[in-house]
């Protein structure tokens, strides 16, 4: 999530999330796909496709049921190589209420270089938000505004250029989802992302909801985000498009 005064509150609740060992087991049913990722050209992403940027050594762990992330510290891991035109499938499940994460497309190598090491923070690129519905409750409890973000798949630029598709956030920077399709923590969600010719589109659990066009740059790394709360990724699949 893009840094602003409200999102900084995530750090304050990160330790509480990490200490809570009562996370529900992720449900395995009801994940609705909208693309056949077994078609020619699709491949799975595994440990050899990613490298640590500014996470701790134990932030990310590949296990039998998927890629586990502790959420601490706020950081990313990136793909080993950069991509231009791609389709991507990501299934994910937040393990605590109010979980926060995301996928960065076309992440700039300059921002990755700045972060590499032990410096916490997030890079520049187009972020596809992965935010649990209970994040809204956390903000309300702290007297914070809740109209600047959504919990069903916002798409927005972080330090790069993008013209978001409507409906828009109040400041015009985010593409808000047209439908509420995401499931809550402990359940599995299916994201299908198309990042082609400077345009990013997101499908959540089978329906297109948000995106943007005119992205500059339209080539870069793909990053997975750690931001304060545990999450599991599975079925990371990718297909390059000419």
Order of alpha helices (4+ residues) and beta strands (2+ residues): alpha-beta-beta-beta-beta-beta-beta-beta-alpha-beta-alpha-beta-beta-beta-beta-beta-beta-beta-beta
